[in-house]
Amino acid sequence: MPQSSPSSPPPKEARDRSGASWGITAAGSLGFDDLTTPAGRRRELPGGSALYFSLAASRYTSVRVAAVVGADGSSLLDLLDAADVDRSSVDRLPGASYRWRAEHHPSHGVPIHEEQRLGVYQDWRPQLAPAARSSEIVFLGSMHPLRQLEVLRQCRAARLVALDTMRDFIASHREELEQLLLRSDLLFVNEAELRALLQSSQPDPLDVANEALERWHLQAVVLKLGARGAAAVSRLARREFPIAKGPPVVDPTGAGDALAGGMLGRLAQLQRSDTNAIEEALLDGSAAARVAISEFGVQGLMSTGE
């Protein structure tokens, strides 16, 4: 395990274990989505990994968001306020907020075309408020690995670090991803991202997840399986969790972030991160994902009940 320095994230074994409360710092994107699914097309929908995650997790515990919006981001901030999410680490910069456009496959729920405009994320350098620095759980949502590292370096009190990654950065920023993986406890990843990370020939994705456990000394890998749900792979067990039953899928965008939010929110509420707690919390994550995909954008997560 690499040694830490004042400018590097703390290694897992060196983290402060004191304190009783479990808050979450969620770093990721806040922006607007242009989405096409079999249910139709919607433009300028509030979205981003940090928004989906926070709306799901805030049902269970205190959430602090680290992100950036542009001059057009007032409605995004209003949604965080409505969910009682701490946005003292959300910066507002001149320019346009992040935008993502995707066309989803008619039956598989995965994008067949997607593009992004970084906007203010291009020049953003996260500076976390004291409360965000003190959270026991840190979720590093999908964004540039350099920004994820900058957030992690400021969260030295974290008991549990959860990492999500984007396939776009796996080849171009391998060194930074290796640093993140070695300092993470949980990895949220889909099959394509996992295979790109490991270049594995194993036919069973759960076996590939087991390779990730060993290589990066992870506590668990949460494998996002799309319409099949999710799987948790740890050194003690592997278990699949079908997507919770509910209304037909309207919009699969944000399902993985809602899954992570529901799961980590429940772990924060339990104040535990052992294998049994992870499996229990994945049921809450699955339920949050089902809520998210039942309507366009974050509308399902904004409702008061599940």
C-alpha positions as CSV (number, residue, x, y, z in Angstrom):
1,M,0.0,0.0,0.0
2,P,1.5,3.4,-1.0
3,Q,2.5,5.7,1.9
4,S,0.5,8.9,2.2
5,S,1.8,12.4,2.2
6,P,0.2,15.7,3.2
7,S,-1.0,16.1,-0.4
8,S,-2.3,12.6,-1.0
9,P,-5.5,10.8,0.2
10,P,-5.1,8.9,3.5
11,P,-4.5,5.1,3.1
12,K,-7.4,3.0,4.4
13,E,-5.7,1.8,7.6
14,A,-4.8,5.4,8.7
15,R,-8.2,7.0,8.8
16,D,-9.6,8.5,12.0
17,R,-12.2,6.1,13.5
18,S,-13.5,8.5,16.2
19,G,-16.9,10.1,16.3
20,A,-20.4,8.8,16.4
21,S,-22.4,10.5,13.5
22,W,-22.2,9.3,9.9
23,G,-22.6,12.1,7.4
24,I,-21.9,11.8,3.6
25,T,-20.0,14.0,1.3
26,A,-21.0,13.4,-2.3
27,A,-18.8,14.8,-5.0
28,G,-19.9,14.7,-8.6
29,S,-21.7,16.6,-11.4
30,L,-24.7,18.9,-11.2
31,G,-26.1,19.9,-14.6
32,F,-28.9,19.5,-17.2
33,D,-29.8,16.5,-19.3
34,D,-31.2,16.0,-22.7
35,L,-32.7,12.5,-22.6
36,T,-34.3,10.2,-25.2
37,T,-35.9,7.0,-24.1
38,P,-38.7,4.8,-25.5
39,A,-41.0,7.0,-23.4
40,G,-40.1,10.1,-25.3
41,R,-37.6,13.0,-25.1
42,R,-37.0,15.6,-22.4
43,R,-34.6,18.6,-22.6
44,E,-33.0,20.6,-19.9
45,L,-33.8,18.2,-17.1
46,P,-32.0,18.7,-13.8
47,G,-29.5,15.9,-13.4
48,G,-25.9,14.9,-12.7
49,S,-24.4,12.2,-10.5
50,A,-24.3,14.4,-7.4
51,L,-28.0,15.3,-7.7
52,Y,-29.3,11.7,-8.2
53,F,-27.1,10.4,-5.4
54,S,-27.9,13.2,-2.9
55,L,-31.7,12.9,-3.4
56,A,-31.5,9.2,-2.7
57,A,-29.1,9.4,0.2
58,S,-30.7,12.4,2.0
59,R,-33.7,10.2,2.9
60,Y,-31.4,8.5,5.4
61,T,-28.7,10.9,6.6
62,S,-27.1,14.3,6.3
63,V,-25.6,14.8,2.8
64,R,-23.0,17.5,1.8
65,V,-22.5,18.0,-1.9
66,A,-19.2,19.1,-3.6
67,A,-19.9,20.3,-7.1
68,V,-20.1,23.3,-9.3
69,V,-22.9,25.0,-11.3
70,G,-22.9,27.9,-13.8
71,A,-24.8,31.1,-13.9
72,D,-27.8,29.0,-15.1
73,G,-27.8,26.7,-12.1
74,S,-30.3,28.3,-9.7
75,S,-32.9,25.5,-10.2
76,L,-30.3,22.9,-9.3
77,L,-29.5,24.6,-6.1
78,D,-33.2,24.9,-5.3
79,L,-33.6,21.1,-5.7
80,L,-30.8,20.5,-3.2
81,D,-32.4,23.0,-0.8
82,A,-35.7,21.3,-1.1
83,A,-34.1,18.0,0.0
84,D,-32.3,19.7,2.9
85,V,-28.9,18.9,1.3
86,D,-25.9,20.9,2.4
87,R,-24.6,22.8,-0.6
88,S,-21.9,24.9,1.2
89,S,-19.3,23.1,-1.0
90,V,-21.1,23.8,-4.3
91,D,-19.4,26.6,-6.2
92,R,-21.1,28.9,-8.7
93,L,-18.9,30.1,-11.5
94,P,-19.6,32.3,-14.6
95,G,-20.5,30.2,-17.6
96,A,-22.8,27.3,-18.4
97,S,-23.5,24.3,-16.1
98,Y,-22.5,20.8,-17.1
99,R,-24.8,19.2,-19.8
100,W,-25.2,15.6,-20.9
101,R,-27.2,14.2,-23.8
102,A,-28.1,10.6,-24.2
103,E,-30.3,8.3,-26.3
104,H,-31.1,5.1,-24.5
105,H,-31.5,1.7,-26.1
106,P,-35.2,0.7,-26.5
107,S,-34.9,-2.5,-24.5
108,H,-31.6,-2.6,-22.7
109,G,-31.7,0.8,-21.0
110,V,-28.1,1.7,-21.9
111,P,-27.1,4.7,-23.9
112,I,-26.5,4.0,-27.6
113,H,-25.4,7.6,-28.1
114,E,-24.1,10.1,-25.5
115,E,-22.2,13.3,-25.4
116,Q,-21.2,15.9,-22.7
117,R,-20.3,19.5,-22.4
118,L,-18.3,20.2,-19.3
119,G,-19.0,23.9,-19.0
120,V,-17.8,25.2,-15.6
121,Y,-16.4,21.8,-14.7
122,Q,-13.6,22.4,-17.1
123,D,-11.9,24.9,-14.7
124,W,-13.4,23.8,-11.3
125,R,-11.1,23.0,-8.4
126,P,-13.1,21.7,-5.4
127,Q,-12.6,23.5,-2.1
128,L,-14.7,21.8,0.6
129,A,-16.3,23.5,3.6
130,P,-15.4,22.1,7.0
131,A,-18.6,20.0,7.4
132,A,-17.9,18.3,4.0
133,R,-14.3,17.6,5.1
134,S,-15.5,15.8,8.2
135,S,-18.0,13.3,6.7
136,E,-17.6,9.7,7.6
137,I,-18.6,8.5,4.2
138,V,-17.3,10.0,0.9
139,F,-18.9,9.2,-2.5
140,L,-16.7,10.1,-5.4
141,G,-19.3,10.3,-8.2
142,S,-18.5,10.0,-11.9
143,M,-16.3,12.9,-13.0
144,H,-12.7,13.6,-13.9
145,P,-10.3,11.5,-11.7
146,L,-8.2,14.6,-10.9
147,R,-11.2,16.2,-9.3
148,Q,-12.0,13.0,-7.4
149,L,-8.5,13.0,-6.0
150,E,-8.7,16.6,-5.0
151,V,-11.9,15.9,-3.0
152,L,-10.5,12.8,-1.4
153,R,-7.3,14.7,-0.3
154,Q,-9.6,17.0,1.7
155,C,-11.6,14.2,3.4
156,R,-9.1,12.7,5.7
157,A,-11.6,11.7,8.4
158,A,-13.5,9.3,6.1
159,R,-14.4,5.9,7.4
160,L,-15.6,4.7,4.1
161,V,-14.7,5.8,0.6
162,A,-16.9,4.8,-2.4
163,L,-15.7,5.3,-5.9
164,D,-17.7,5.5,-9.2
165,T,-15.8,5.8,-12.4
166,M,-16.4,6.6,-16.1
167,R,-15.2,4.5,-18.9
168,D,-14.0,7.7,-20.7
169,F,-11.2,8.2,-18.2
170,I,-10.0,4.6,-17.7
171,A,-7.4,4.7,-20.5
172,S,-6.5,8.3,-20.4
173,H,-6.0,8.7,-16.6
174,R,-4.9,5.3,-15.5
175,E,-2.4,6.5,-12.9
176,E,-4.9,8.7,-11.1
177,L,-7.5,5.9,-11.2
178,E,-5.0,3.5,-9.6
179,Q,-4.4,6.0,-6.8
180,L,-8.2,6.3,-6.2
181,L,-8.8,2.5,-6.3
182,L,-6.1,1.9,-3.8
183,R,-7.7,4.3,-1.4
184,S,-11.3,3.2,-1.9
185,D,-13.3,0.7,0.0
186,L,-16.3,0.3,-2.3
187,L,-16.2,0.4,-6.1
188,F,-19.5,1.1,-8.0
189,V,-19.0,0.0,-11.6
190,N,-20.8,-1.5,-14.6
191,E,-19.5,-4.6,-16.5
192,A,-18.0,-2.6,-19.4
193,E,-16.1,-0.3,-17.0
194,L,-14.9,-3.3,-14.9
195,R,-13.6,-5.1,-17.9
196,A,-11.9,-2.0,-19.2
197,L,-10.2,-1.5,-15.8
198,L,-8.9,-5.1,-15.6
199,Q,-8.8,-6.2,-19.2
200,S,-9.9,-9.5,-17.9
201,S,-10.8,-12.6,-20.0
202,Q,-13.0,-14.1,-17.2
203,P,-16.5,-14.8,-18.8
204,D,-18.4,-14.3,-15.5
205,P,-18.4,-10.6,-14.4
206,L,-18.6,-11.6,-10.8
207,D,-15.2,-13.4,-11.2
208,V,-13.9,-10.2,-12.7
209,A,-15.2,-8.3,-9.7
210,N,-13.3,-10.7,-7.5
211,E,-10.1,-9.8,-9.4
212,A,-10.7,-6.2,-8.6
213,L,-11.1,-7.0,-4.9
214,E,-7.7,-8.7,-4.8
215,R,-5.8,-6.2,-6.9
216,W,-7.0,-3.0,-5.2
217,H,-7.7,-4.4,-1.7
218,L,-11.3,-3.3,-1.9
219,Q,-13.9,-4.2,0.7
220,A,-16.6,-4.8,-1.9
221,V,-17.4,-4.3,-5.6
222,V,-21.0,-3.3,-6.4
223,L,-21.6,-4.3,-9.9
224,K,-24.3,-2.4,-11.7
225,L,-26.2,-4.9,-14.0
226,G,-28.7,-2.6,-15.6
227,A,-32.1,-4.2,-15.9
228,R,-30.8,-7.2,-13.9
229,G,-30.2,-5.1,-10.9
230,A,-26.9,-5.2,-9.0
231,A,-24.5,-7.6,-7.4
232,A,-22.3,-7.3,-4.3
233,V,-19.0,-9.1,-4.4
234,S,-16.8,-9.2,-1.2
235,R,-14.2,-11.6,0.1
236,L,-16.9,-13.4,2.1
237,A,-19.8,-13.6,-0.3
238,R,-21.2,-12.7,-3.7
239,R,-24.9,-12.0,-4.2
240,E,-27.1,-10.7,-6.9
241,F,-29.9,-8.2,-6.2
242,P,-32.6,-8.0,-8.8
243,I,-34.0,-4.6,-9.5
244,A,-36.9,-3.9,-7.2
245,K,-40.4,-4.5,-8.6
246,G,-42.3,-1.4,-9.6
247,P,-43.8,0.6,-12.5
248,P,-42.4,0.3,-16.0
249,V,-39.1,1.9,-16.7
250,V,-39.5,5.5,-18.0
251,D,-35.9,6.8,-17.9
252,P,-32.9,4.7,-16.8
253,T,-30.7,7.8,-16.3
254,G,-29.2,8.1,-12.8
255,A,-30.1,4.6,-11.7
256,G,-26.6,3.8,-10.7
257,D,-26.2,7.0,-8.7
258,A,-29.5,6.5,-7.0
259,L,-28.5,2.9,-6.2
260,A,-25.3,4.2,-4.6
261,G,-27.2,7.0,-2.7
262,G,-29.8,4.6,-1.3
263,M,-27.1,2.1,-0.3
264,L,-24.6,4.5,1.3
265,G,-27.4,6.4,2.9
266,R,-28.6,3.3,4.6
267,L,-25.0,2.4,5.7
268,A,-24.7,5.8,7.2
269,Q,-28.0,5.3,9.1
270,L,-26.8,1.9,10.3
271,Q,-23.3,3.3,11.1
272,R,-21.9,0.0,9.8
273,S,-20.0,-1.1,6.7
274,D,-19.5,-4.8,7.2
275,T,-20.5,-7.4,4.5
276,N,-23.9,-8.0,6.1
277,A,-24.7,-4.3,6.3
278,I,-23.6,-3.9,2.7
279,E,-26.0,-6.6,1.6
280,E,-28.8,-5.1,3.6
281,A,-28.2,-1.6,2.3
282,L,-28.2,-2.8,-1.3
283,L,-31.8,-3.6,-0.9
284,D,-32.4,0.1,-0.1
285,G,-30.2,1.0,-3.1
286,S,-32.2,-1.2,-5.4
287,A,-35.4,0.5,-4.2
288,A,-33.9,4.0,-4.8
289,A,-32.9,3.0,-8.3
290,R,-36.4,1.8,-9.0
291,V,-37.9,5.1,-7.9
292,A,-35.4,7.0,-10.0
293,I,-36.2,5.1,-13.2
294,S,-40.0,5.4,-12.8
295,E,-40.1,9.0,-14.1
296,F,-38.0,11.3,-16.3
297,G,-35.0,12.8,-14.5
298,V,-35.1,13.2,-10.7
299,Q,-38.8,13.6,-10.4
300,G,-39.3,10.2,-8.8
301,L,-36.7,10.9,-6.2
302,M,-38.2,14.2,-5.4
303,S,-41.5,12.6,-4.3
304,T,-42.1,12.1,-0.6
305,G,-42.8,8.4,-0.7
306,E,-41.4,5.3,-2.5
